[in-house]
Amino acid sequence: MIIESGVIVALGLLFVFFKCSWRVRMKMLSYPLAMDIGIFIALNIIHWGTFSGVMVAATGALITSALLSAGRYLYGHITDGLYYSGVFNVIKRIQGD
């Protein structure tokens, strides 16, 4: 039950990610450690109070971290103003936003 709930939490965050503009997505993918820490803290604040709630938050944060790593691999990231492409080159979408 905890793993399924963590997957649902991570999918919810993934849907929010895809609703953002490409520039915002690239900013999220460019700072993976800050995103991991921020998501972990936010999910723990939301689910605080029970052991199962904290475990759902930790599972959701772990899955979200894996999805952010996959996003960096697939779409790339921006470092020092330079775009480093992933499997898919999305520079035209970033410039078009």
Biopython code that builds the backbone (N, CA, C, O; Angstrom):
import numpy as np
from Bio.PDB.StructureBuilder import StructureBuilder

atoms = [
    (1, "MET", "N", (0.820, -1.196, 0.000)),
    (1, "MET", "CA", (0.000, 0.000, 0.000)),
    (1, "MET", "C", (0.866, 1.263, 0.000)),
    (1, "MET", "O", (0.529, 2.250, -0.654)),
    (2, "ILE", "N", (1.976, 1.229, 0.730)),
    (2, "ILE", "CA", (2.832, 2.406, 0.816)),
    (2, "ILE", "C", (3.510, 2.678, -0.520)),
    (2, "ILE", "O", (3.616, 3.830, -0.941)),
    (3, "ILE", "N", (3.968, 1.625, -1.187)),
    (3, "ILE", "CA", (4.643, 1.816, -2.478)),
    (3, "ILE", "C", (3.669, 2.359, -3.507)),
    (3, "ILE", "O", (4.018, 3.252, -4.279)),
    (4, "GLU", "N", (2.452, 1.831, -3.529)),
    (4, "GLU", "CA", (1.452, 2.320, -4.481)),
    (4, "GLU", "C", (1.120, 3.786, -4.216)),
    (4, "GLU", "O", (0.975, 4.575, -5.151)),
    (5, "SER", "N", (1.001, 4.142, -2.960)),
    (5, "SER", "CA", (0.715, 5.542, -2.620)),
    (5, "SER", "C", (1.878, 6.447, -3.005)),
    (5, "SER", "O", (1.663, 7.565, -3.472)),
    (6, "GLY", "N", (3.106, 5.977, -2.814)),
    (6, "GLY", "CA", (4.276, 6.748, -3.229)),
    (6, "GLY", "C", (4.317, 6.944, -4.730)),
    (6, "GLY", "O", (4.692, 8.014, -5.209)),
    (7, "VAL", "N", (3.933, 5.917, -5.478)),
    (7, "VAL", "CA", (3.874, 6.033, -6.941)),
    (7, "VAL", "C", (2.822, 7.059, -7.344)),
    (7, "VAL", "O", (3.054, 7.855, -8.254)),
    (8, "ILE", "N", (1.674, 7.052, -6.684)),
    (8, "ILE", "CA", (0.625, 8.021, -6.997)),
    (8, "ILE", "C", (1.100, 9.438, -6.699)),
    (8, "ILE", "O", (0.832, 10.353, -7.478)),
    (9, "VAL", "N", (1.800, 9.635, -5.587)),
    (9, "VAL", "CA", (2.341, 10.962, -5.252)),
    (9, "VAL", "C", (3.344, 11.403, -6.327)),
    (9, "VAL", "O", (3.301, 12.547, -6.780)),
    (10, "ALA", "N", (4.247, 10.500, -6.738)),
    (10, "ALA", "CA", (5.250, 10.831, -7.750)),
    (10, "ALA", "C", (4.585, 11.130, -9.096)),
    (10, "ALA", "O", (5.016, 12.047, -9.795)),
    (11, "LEU", "N", (3.563, 10.390, -9.472)),
    (11, "LEU", "CA", (2.852, 10.665, -10.726)),
    (11, "LEU", "C", (2.157, 12.016, -10.686)),
    (11, "LEU", "O", (2.104, 12.722, -11.693)),
    (12, "GLY", "N", (1.626, 12.375, -9.529)),
    (12, "GLY", "CA", (1.028, 13.704, -9.384)),
    (12, "GLY", "C", (2.047, 14.810, -9.612)),
    (12, "GLY", "O", (1.756, 15.799, -10.285)),
    (13, "LEU", "N", (3.247, 14.642, -9.050)),
    (13, "LEU", "CA", (4.301, 15.632, -9.263)),
    (13, "LEU", "C", (4.770, 15.634, -10.715)),
    (13, "LEU", "O", (5.137, 16.682, -11.245)),
    (14, "LEU", "N", (4.760, 14.467, -11.361)),
    (14, "LEU", "CA", (5.134, 14.384, -12.772)),
    (14, "LEU", "C", (4.131, 15.139, -13.644)),
    (14, "LEU", "O", (4.524, 15.810, -14.599)),
    (15, "PHE", "N", (2.847, 15.036, -13.324)),
    (15, "PHE", "CA", (1.838, 15.782, -14.075)),
    (15, "PHE", "C", (2.035, 17.288, -13.912)),
    (15, "PHE", "O", (1.887, 18.038, -14.877)),
    (16, "VAL", "N", (2.367, 17.733, -12.705)),
    (16, "VAL", "CA", (2.646, 19.156, -12.484)),
    (16, "VAL", "C", (3.865, 19.583, -13.300)),
    (16, "VAL", "O", (3.875, 20.675, -13.869)),
    (17, "PHE", "N", (4.887, 18.736, -13.361)),
    (17, "PHE", "CA", (6.094, 19.017, -14.145)),
    (17, "PHE", "C", (5.737, 19.251, -15.617)),
    (17, "PHE", "O", (6.239, 20.190, -16.235)),
    (18, "PHE", "N", (4.879, 18.405, -16.174)),
    (18, "PHE", "CA", (4.533, 18.529, -17.584)),
    (18, "PHE", "C", (3.600, 19.698, -17.876)),
    (18, "PHE", "O", (3.448, 20.081, -19.036)),
    (19, "LYS", "N", (2.980, 20.267, -16.864)),
    (19, "LYS", "CA", (2.143, 21.445, -17.065)),
    (19, "LYS", "C", (2.973, 22.733, -17.117)),
    (19, "LYS", "O", (2.483, 23.769, -17.567)),
    (20, "CYS", "N", (4.219, 22.672, -16.660)),
    (20, "CYS", "CA", (5.093, 23.846, -16.654)),
    (20, "CYS", "C", (5.633, 24.120, -18.056)),
    (20, "CYS", "O", (5.618, 23.246, -18.922)),
    (21, "SER", "N", (6.108, 25.340, -18.264)),
    (21, "SER", "CA", (6.734, 25.683, -19.543)),
    (21, "SER", "C", (8.091, 24.983, -19.641)),
    (21, "SER", "O", (8.628, 24.498, -18.645)),
    (22, "TRP", "N", (8.630, 24.942, -20.855)),
    (22, "TRP", "CA", (9.913, 24.268, -21.054)),
    (22, "TRP", "C", (11.034, 24.950, -20.284)),
    (22, "TRP", "O", (11.943, 24.274, -19.802)),
    (23, "ARG", "N", (10.992, 26.260, -20.159)),
    (23, "ARG", "CA", (12.043, 26.959, -19.394)),
    (23, "ARG", "C", (12.020, 26.558, -17.922)),
    (23, "ARG", "O", (13.064, 26.339, -17.308)),
    (24, "VAL", "N", (10.814, 26.466, -17.369)),
    (24, "VAL", "CA", (10.689, 26.063, -15.966)),
    (24, "VAL", "C", (11.137, 24.609, -15.802)),
    (24, "VAL", "O", (11.811, 24.270, -14.830)),
    (25, "ARG", "N", (10.763, 23.758, -16.750)),
    (25, "ARG", "CA", (11.196, 22.361, -16.691)),
    (25, "ARG", "C", (12.718, 22.258, -16.707)),
    (25, "ARG", "O", (13.300, 21.475, -15.956)),
    (26, "MET", "N", (13.357, 23.049, -17.563)),
    (26, "MET", "CA", (14.815, 22.992, -17.642)),
    (26, "MET", "C", (15.457, 23.504, -16.363)),
    (26, "MET", "O", (16.500, 22.997, -15.949)),
    (27, "LYS", "N", (14.840, 24.518, -15.722)),
    (27, "LYS", "CA", (15.365, 24.987, -14.438)),
    (27, "LYS", "C", (15.247, 23.896, -13.384)),
    (27, "LYS", "O", (16.146, 23.717, -12.563)),
    (28, "MET", "N", (14.132, 23.165, -13.409)),
    (28, "MET", "CA", (13.969, 22.063, -12.459)),
    (28, "MET", "C", (15.009, 20.974, -12.700)),
    (28, "MET", "O", (15.578, 20.434, -11.751)),
    (29, "LEU", "N", (15.257, 20.654, -13.958)),
    (29, "LEU", "CA", (16.214, 19.600, -14.279)),
    (29, "LEU", "C", (17.657, 20.049, -14.075)),
    (29, "LEU", "O", (18.552, 19.214, -13.939)),
    (30, "SER", "N", (17.891, 21.361, -14.051)),
    (30, "SER", "CA", (19.253, 21.875, -13.913)),
    (30, "SER", "C", (19.740, 21.894, -12.465)),
    (30, "SER", "O", (20.941, 22.019, -12.224)),
    (31, "TYR", "N", (18.847, 21.774, -11.518)),
    (31, "TYR", "CA", (19.216, 21.785, -10.100)),
    (31, "TYR", "C", (18.669, 20.533, -9.408)),
    (31, "TYR", "O", (17.747, 20.629, -8.597)),
    (32, "PRO", "N", (19.226, 19.367, -9.720)),
    (32, "PRO", "CA", (18.634, 18.123, -9.197)),
    (32, "PRO", "C", (18.723, 17.973, -7.676)),
    (32, "PRO", "O", (17.779, 17.480, -7.059)),
    (33, "LEU", "N", (19.822, 18.382, -7.064)),
    (33, "LEU", "CA", (19.947, 18.235, -5.612)),
    (33, "LEU", "C", (18.956, 19.145, -4.882)),
    (33, "LEU", "O", (18.320, 18.724, -3.916)),
    (34, "ALA", "N", (18.826, 20.379, -5.339)),
    (34, "ALA", "CA", (17.864, 21.295, -4.722)),
    (34, "ALA", "C", (16.436, 20.780, -4.888)),
    (34, "ALA", "O", (15.626, 20.879, -3.966)),
    (35, "MET", "N", (16.130, 20.231, -6.059)),
    (35, "MET", "CA", (14.798, 19.672, -6.290)),
    (35, "MET", "C", (14.553, 18.470, -5.381)),
    (35, "MET", "O", (13.476, 18.343, -4.800)),
    (36, "ASP", "N", (15.537, 17.593, -5.256)),
    (36, "ASP", "CA", (15.378, 16.413, -4.395)),
    (36, "ASP", "C", (15.118, 16.823, -2.950)),
    (36, "ASP", "O", (14.207, 16.300, -2.308)),
    (37, "ILE", "N", (15.908, 17.747, -2.445)),
    (37, "ILE", "CA", (15.745, 18.197, -1.055)),
    (37, "ILE", "C", (14.407, 18.903, -0.877)),
    (37, "ILE", "O", (13.691, 18.638, 0.088)),
    (38, "GLY", "N", (14.067, 19.795, -1.796)),
    (38, "GLY", "CA", (12.803, 20.532, -1.700)),
    (38, "GLY", "C", (11.592, 19.621, -1.761)),
    (38, "GLY", "O", (10.648, 19.788, -0.989)),
    (39, "ILE", "N", (11.608, 18.662, -2.669)),
    (39, "ILE", "CA", (10.482, 17.730, -2.791)),
    (39, "ILE", "C", (10.376, 16.857, -1.551)),
    (39, "ILE", "O", (9.275, 16.617, -1.054)),
    (40, "PHE", "N", (11.504, 16.381, -1.049)),
    (40, "PHE", "CA", (11.483, 15.552, 0.156)),
    (40, "PHE", "C", (10.911, 16.319, 1.348)),
    (40, "PHE", "O", (10.084, 15.791, 2.091)),
    (41, "ILE", "N", (11.349, 17.553, 1.528)),
    (41, "ILE", "CA", (10.850, 18.360, 2.654)),
    (41, "ILE", "C", (9.366, 18.665, 2.481)),
    (41, "ILE", "O", (8.593, 18.537, 3.431)),
    (42, "ALA", "N", (8.958, 19.069, 1.271)),
    (42, "ALA", "CA", (7.551, 19.403, 1.038)),
    (42, "ALA", "C", (6.646, 18.190, 1.256)),
    (42, "ALA", "O", (5.595, 18.304, 1.886)),
    (43, "LEU", "N", (7.048, 17.045, 0.743)),
    (43, "LEU", "CA", (6.222, 15.846, 0.920)),
    (43, "LEU", "C", (6.158, 15.412, 2.378)),
    (43, "LEU", "O", (5.116, 14.944, 2.838)),
    (44, "ASN", "N", (7.255, 15.559, 3.108)),
    (44, "ASN", "CA", (7.229, 15.217, 4.530)),
    (44, "ASN", "C", (6.338, 16.158, 5.325)),
    (44, "ASN", "O", (5.656, 15.729, 6.256)),
    (45, "ILE", "N", (6.337, 17.434, 4.966)),
    (45, "ILE", "CA", (5.446, 18.387, 5.649)),
    (45, "ILE", "C", (3.992, 18.019, 5.384)),
    (45, "ILE", "O", (3.165, 18.044, 6.295)),
    (46, "ILE", "N", (3.682, 17.680, 4.142)),
    (46, "ILE", "CA", (2.304, 17.339, 3.777)),
    (46, "ILE", "C", (1.848, 16.049, 4.454)),
    (46, "ILE", "O", (0.716, 15.971, 4.931)),
    (47, "HIS", "N", (2.713, 15.037, 4.501)),
    (47, "HIS", "CA", (2.318, 13.719, 4.995)),
    (47, "HIS", "C", (2.727, 13.441, 6.443)),
    (47, "HIS", "O", (2.648, 12.299, 6.896)),
    (48, "TRP", "N", (3.157, 14.463, 7.168)),
    (48, "TRP", "CA", (3.630, 14.277, 8.533)),
    (48, "TRP", "C", (2.481, 13.857, 9.451)),
    (48, "TRP", "O", (1.343, 14.287, 9.264)),
    (49, "GLY", "N", (2.780, 13.030, 10.427)),
    (49, "GLY", "CA", (1.776, 12.688, 11.428)),
    (49, "GLY", "C", (1.681, 11.208, 11.693)),
    (49, "GLY", "O", (1.417, 10.794, 12.822)),
    (50, "THR", "N", (1.893, 10.402, 10.671)),
    (50, "THR", "CA", (1.861, 8.960, 10.865)),
    (50, "THR", "C", (3.086, 8.344, 10.215)),
    (50, "THR", "O", (3.703, 8.936, 9.329)),
    (51, "PHE", "N", (3.427, 7.144, 10.671)),
    (51, "PHE", "CA", (4.564, 6.446, 10.086)),
    (51, "PHE", "C", (4.307, 6.144, 8.617)),
    (51, "PHE", "O", (5.197, 6.308, 7.782)),
    (52, "SER", "N", (3.100, 5.705, 8.298)),
    (52, "SER", "CA", (2.799, 5.373, 6.899)),
    (52, "SER", "C", (2.822, 6.626, 6.031)),
    (52, "SER", "O", (3.228, 6.558, 4.871)),
    (53, "GLY", "N", (2.401, 7.756, 6.560)),
    (53, "GLY", "CA", (2.452, 9.008, 5.796)),
    (53, "GLY", "C", (3.879, 9.413, 5.464)),
    (53, "GLY", "O", (4.170, 9.833, 4.344)),
    (54, "VAL", "N", (4.763, 9.284, 6.439)),
    (54, "VAL", "CA", (6.170, 9.628, 6.216)),
    (54, "VAL", "C", (6.812, 8.646, 5.233)),
    (54, "VAL", "O", (7.644, 9.041, 4.416)),
    (55, "MET", "N", (6.430, 7.381, 5.309)),
    (55, "MET", "CA", (6.960, 6.395, 4.370)),
    (55, "MET", "C", (6.451, 6.657, 2.951)),
    (55, "MET", "O", (7.195, 6.474, 1.987)),
    (56, "VAL", "N", (5.204, 7.081, 2.812)),
    (56, "VAL", "CA", (4.679, 7.458, 1.497)),
    (56, "VAL", "C", (5.452, 8.650, 0.966)),
    (56, "VAL", "O", (5.800, 8.684, -0.214)),
    (57, "ALA", "N", (5.730, 9.634, 1.822)),
    (57, "ALA", "CA", (6.497, 10.807, 1.399)),
    (57, "ALA", "C", (7.897, 10.415, 0.959)),
    (57, "ALA", "O", (8.384, 10.897, -0.064)),
    (58, "ALA", "N", (8.541, 9.553, 1.713)),
    (58, "ALA", "CA", (9.896, 9.122, 1.354)),
    (58, "ALA", "C", (9.889, 8.329, 0.049)),
    (58, "ALA", "O", (10.767, 8.518, -0.793)),
    (59, "THR", "N", (8.918, 7.453, -0.125)),
    (59, "THR", "CA", (8.815, 6.677, -1.363)),
    (59, "THR", "C", (8.531, 7.584, -2.549)),
    (59, "THR", "O", (9.132, 7.428, -3.612)),
    (60, "GLY", "N", (7.615, 8.534, -2.368)),
    (60, "GLY", "CA", (7.316, 9.482, -3.443)),
    (60, "GLY", "C", (8.518, 10.332, -3.812)),
    (60, "GLY", "O", (8.752, 10.596, -4.992)),
    (61, "ALA", "N", (9.282, 10.762, -2.818)),
    (61, "ALA", "CA", (10.489, 11.558, -3.086)),
    (61, "ALA", "C", (11.548, 10.726, -3.802)),
    (61, "ALA", "O", (12.228, 11.233, -4.694)),
    (62, "LEU", "N", (11.695, 9.472, -3.430)),
    (62, "LEU", "CA", (12.659, 8.594, -4.081)),
    (62, "LEU", "C", (12.297, 8.352, -5.546)),
    (62, "LEU", "O", (13.161, 8.411, -6.420)),
    (63, "ILE", "N", (11.031, 8.083, -5.808)),
    (63, "ILE", "CA", (10.585, 7.872, -7.189)),
    (63, "ILE", "C", (10.716, 9.157, -7.998)),
    (63, "ILE", "O", (11.114, 9.121, -9.162)),
    (64, "THR", "N", (10.386, 10.282, -7.392)),
    (64, "THR", "CA", (10.525, 11.570, -8.074)),
    (64, "THR", "C", (11.986, 11.854, -8.401)),
    (64, "THR", "O", (12.283, 12.388, -9.470)),
    (65, "SER", "N", (12.896, 11.507, -7.506)),
    (65, "SER", "CA", (14.321, 11.678, -7.770)),
    (65, "SER", "C", (14.761, 10.848, -8.973)),
    (65, "SER", "O", (15.531, 11.316, -9.811)),
    (66, "ALA", "N", (14.272, 9.626, -9.048)),
    (66, "ALA", "CA", (14.594, 8.782, -10.205)),
    (66, "ALA", "C", (14.018, 9.372, -11.490)),
    (66, "ALA", "O", (14.664, 9.319, -12.537)),
    (67, "LEU", "N", (12.818, 9.928, -11.422)),
    (67, "LEU", "CA", (12.203, 10.546, -12.598)),
    (67, "LEU", "C", (12.960, 11.804, -13.027)),
    (67, "LEU", "O", (13.077, 12.071, -14.222)),
    (68, "LEU", "N", (13.474, 12.579, -12.071)),
    (68, "LEU", "CA", (14.283, 13.750, -12.418)),
    (68, "LEU", "C", (15.580, 13.336, -13.101)),
    (68, "LEU", "O", (16.022, 13.990, -14.046)),
    (69, "SER", "N", (16.183, 12.263, -12.633)),
    (69, "SER", "CA", (17.398, 11.755, -13.286)),
    (69, "SER", "C", (17.088, 11.292, -14.707)),
    (69, "SER", "O", (17.863, 11.543, -15.630)),
    (70, "ALA", "N", (15.963, 10.621, -14.875)),
    (70, "ALA", "CA", (15.553, 10.197, -16.211)),
    (70, "ALA", "C", (15.278, 11.398, -17.104)),
    (70, "ALA", "O", (15.591, 11.371, -18.294)),
    (71, "GLY", "N", (14.691, 12.458, -16.537)),
    (71, "GLY", "CA", (14.435, 13.679, -17.300)),
    (71, "GLY", "C", (15.723, 14.347, -17.748)),
    (71, "GLY", "O", (15.809, 14.831, -18.877)),
    (72, "ARG", "N", (16.722, 14.378, -16.881)),
    (72, "ARG", "CA", (18.026, 14.935, -17.271)),
    (72, "ARG", "C", (18.645, 14.118, -18.400)),
    (72, "ARG", "O", (19.247, 14.680, -19.315)),
    (73, "TYR", "N", (18.503, 12.811, -18.340)),
    (73, "TYR", "CA", (19.044, 11.949, -19.392)),
    (73, "TYR", "C", (18.292, 12.153, -20.713)),
    (73, "TYR", "O", (18.904, 12.199, -21.780)),
    (74, "LEU", "N", (16.976, 12.274, -20.634)),
    (74, "LEU", "CA", (16.172, 12.387, -21.855)),
    (74, "LEU", "C", (16.184, 13.782, -22.454)),
    (74, "LEU", "O", (16.332, 13.929, -23.668)),
    (75, "TYR", "N", (16.029, 14.821, -21.617)),
    (75, "TYR", "CA", (15.871, 16.189, -22.114)),
    (75, "TYR", "C", (17.097, 17.064, -21.940)),
    (75, "TYR", "O", (17.193, 18.115, -22.575)),
    (76, "GLY", "N", (18.029, 16.665, -21.105)),
    (76, "GLY", "CA", (19.223, 17.469, -20.874)),
    (76, "GLY", "C", (19.018, 18.448, -19.736)),
    (76, "GLY", "O", (18.070, 18.334, -18.959)),
    (77, "HIS", "N", (19.928, 19.420, -19.648)),
    (77, "HIS", "CA", (19.859, 20.429, -18.594)),
    (77, "HIS", "C", (20.650, 21.662, -19.033)),
    (77, "HIS", "O", (21.358, 21.641, -20.040)),
    (78, "ILE", "N", (20.514, 22.727, -18.258)),
    (78, "ILE", "CA", (21.229, 23.970, -18.533)),
    (78, "ILE", "C", (22.198, 24.231, -17.383)),
    (78, "ILE", "O", (21.804, 24.246, -16.216)),
    (79, "THR", "N", (23.468, 24.434, -17.726)),
    (79, "THR", "CA", (24.491, 24.762, -16.738)),
    (79, "THR", "C", (25.282, 25.954, -17.245)),
    (79, "THR", "O", (25.787, 25.938, -18.367)),
    (80, "ASP", "N", (25.390, 26.992, -16.415)),
    (80, "ASP", "CA", (26.107, 28.223, -16.765)),
    (80, "ASP", "C", (25.607, 28.814, -18.081)),
    (80, "ASP", "O", (26.399, 29.323, -18.874)),
    (81, "GLY", "N", (24.312, 28.750, -18.312)),
    (81, "GLY", "CA", (23.720, 29.329, -19.508)),
    (81, "GLY", "C", (23.866, 28.500, -20.767)),
    (81, "GLY", "O", (23.398, 28.910, -21.829)),
    (82, "LEU", "N", (24.505, 27.342, -20.676)),
    (82, "LEU", "CA", (24.675, 26.470, -21.838)),
    (82, "LEU", "C", (23.753, 25.265, -21.718)),
    (82, "LEU", "O", (23.642, 24.650, -20.658)),
    (83, "TYR", "N", (23.095, 24.941, -22.826)),
    (83, "TYR", "CA", (22.191, 23.795, -22.856)),
    (83, "TYR", "C", (22.957, 22.537, -23.237)),
    (83, "TYR", "O", (23.605, 22.487, -24.282)),
    (84, "TYR", "N", (22.879, 21.539, -22.396)),
    (84, "TYR", "CA", (23.470, 20.238, -22.669)),
    (84, "TYR", "C", (22.326, 19.283, -22.986)),
    (84, "TYR", "O", (21.532, 18.938, -22.111)),
    (85, "SER", "N", (22.251, 18.863, -24.235)),
    (85, "SER", "CA", (21.095, 18.076, -24.660)),
    (85, "SER", "C", (21.170, 16.655, -24.125)),
    (85, "SER", "O", (22.240, 16.125, -23.823)),
    (86, "GLY", "N", (20.001, 16.070, -24.023)),
    (86, "GLY", "CA", (19.889, 14.670, -23.660)),
    (86, "GLY", "C", (19.623, 13.866, -24.916)),
    (86, "GLY", "O", (20.102, 14.206, -25.998)),
    (87, "VAL", "N", (18.867, 12.813, -24.768)),
    (87, "VAL", "CA", (18.504, 11.996, -25.923)),
    (87, "VAL", "C", (17.694, 12.830, -26.917)),
    (87, "VAL", "O", (17.889, 12.732, -28.129)),
    (88, "PHE", "N", (16.786, 13.648, -26.388)),
    (88, "PHE", "CA", (15.968, 14.529, -27.214)),
    (88, "PHE", "C", (16.495, 15.960, -27.094)),
    (88, "PHE", "O", (16.659, 16.470, -25.986)),
    (89, "ASN", "N", (16.755, 16.597, -28.212)),
    (89, "ASN", "CA", (17.210, 17.982, -28.214)),
    (89, "ASN", "C", (15.982, 18.894, -28.227)),
    (89, "ASN", "O", (15.239, 18.920, -29.208)),
    (90, "VAL", "N", (15.769, 19.634, -27.150)),
    (90, "VAL", "CA", (14.579, 20.475, -27.016)),
    (90, "VAL", "C", (14.915, 21.954, -27.026)),
    (90, "VAL", "O", (14.138, 22.761, -26.514)),
    (91, "ILE", "N", (16.053, 22.333, -27.597)),
    (91, "ILE", "CA", (16.478, 23.733, -27.570)),
    (91, "ILE", "C", (15.466, 24.635, -28.279)),
    (91, "ILE", "O", (15.246, 25.762, -27.837)),
    (92, "LYS", "N", (14.849, 24.170, -29.361)),
    (92, "LYS", "CA", (13.866, 24.995, -30.063)),
    (92, "LYS", "C", (12.636, 25.232, -29.216)),
    (92, "LYS", "O", (12.039, 26.307, -29.280)),
    (93, "ARG", "N", (12.248, 24.248, -28.424)),
    (93, "ARG", "CA", (11.097, 24.431, -27.529)),
    (93, "ARG", "C", (11.431, 25.384, -26.387)),
    (93, "ARG", "O", (10.580, 26.162, -25.958)),
    (94, "ILE", "N", (12.660, 25.326, -25.898)),
    (94, "ILE", "CA", (13.070, 26.222, -24.821)),
    (94, "ILE", "C", (13.090, 27.667, -25.335)),
    (94, "ILE", "O", (12.619, 28.576, -24.653)),
    (95, "GLN", "N", (13.630, 27.872, -26.525)),
    (95, "GLN", "CA", (13.701, 29.209, -27.101)),
    (95, "GLN", "C", (12.323, 29.716, -27.517)),
    (95, "GLN", "O", (12.096, 30.926, -27.540)),
    (96, "GLY", "N", (11.405, 28.818, -27.844)),
    (96, "GLY", "CA", (10.080, 29.204, -28.301)),
    (96, "GLY", "C", (9.150, 29.602, -27.182)),
    (96, "GLY", "O", (8.137, 30.252, -27.441)),
    (97, "ASP", "N", (9.452, 29.238, -25.940)),
    (97, "ASP", "CA", (8.581, 29.589, -24.803)),
    (97, "ASP", "C", (8.665, 31.044, -24.466)),
    (97, "ASP", "O", (7.998, 31.502, -23.538)),
]
sb = StructureBuilder()
sb.init_structure("model")
sb.init_model(0)
sb.init_chain("A")
sb.init_seg("    ")
for serial, (resi, resn, name, xyz) in enumerate(atoms, 1):
    if name == "N":
        sb.init_residue(resn, " ", resi, " ")
    sb.init_atom(name, np.array(xyz, "f"), 0.0, 1.0, " ", f" {name:<3s}", serial, name[0])
structure = sb.get_structure()
